[in-house]
């Protein structure tokens, strides 16, 4: 037995218990999801799809995967579901590979405007395999559909992505549908961040407007790390072969055997997400985000906040992430649209409410947490990122060691620990 690893898992559990996880893509799964993940289903190989496997012994796995597909179709109101993608990035790549020839044109929101790497970012293989055109948000931080229309007319994409990882506003699926229609492109919604909110019907669903939907299963949907590709009636009407193309994109195009333990855990999470309590949970995520946004003087229409820290100084995202982590509050540094600093040392942080809400925190707790965050952010004044790039690494190192000695940060950490420990982690039992 690896004592070292089990000891480290315990330490991570303790870190999560006494800290506040505010990365908006993170969440806490239920005991049953954890149970399925840790089951003997992890031992099986099942290349292929239910009823058409390349290996024997899949009679029961077929039933598990079929049930996961059925639950996904029912919950999201789609016609077909592929539940095998290992995670969001492979799901998105499988969609591109299934629907567009290498070298074809794809279009997506840029990473710095709140899109995802796989929507065609320069650093992603999606922009090396395909000709990737990126649209940006305007000065108001919002997607400008006229701009998207112009780019689509000019570049005639085969596929358009509409989705987000750091965009705090509602996506106009109907507007995108008109653009995709006008150039004959497939329209794919990546709802990874918001799928739990869509499933609970507290945010608009893209189903009637798009051909395909991708989503991870571990964010607001509160399942295991995995992903799904969902095919709508619109998608089937546009391309009757679309399901086969996408299935082939996943296997054998990109992946080998599915992770059957994850498939089972996805089925459990989908079942949980169809319960009335999940709708209450999703509503509370949004209420909490509204309170947090108000307290932190920003705006959101979903579960996430993108905080521009320019009012405290230049390029403070990394420093904020470090100082908040020392206070027991986990967020991630993030670029803001048209960031004047850099991707590695950006001007903002991204935070959200799904994980805290899973622990039972409500509006009152958000006010308390926001006051700690504001206090920590005030401490950043005077710690502007050096303009001279070679100085930045040492500057961050020095900043970290200074902050480690900061007495008020140590006090806040204690306060946060006492506060957080009152809200148990849903999947964890004390043994
Ligand atoms: N890592 C995910 C997120 O944090 O949004 C995107 O892949």
Boltz pocket constraint, residues with backbone or C-beta under 6 A from the ligand:
constraints:
  - pocket:
      binder: B
      contacts: [[A, 25], [A, 88], [A, 116], [A, 165]]
      max_distance: 6.0
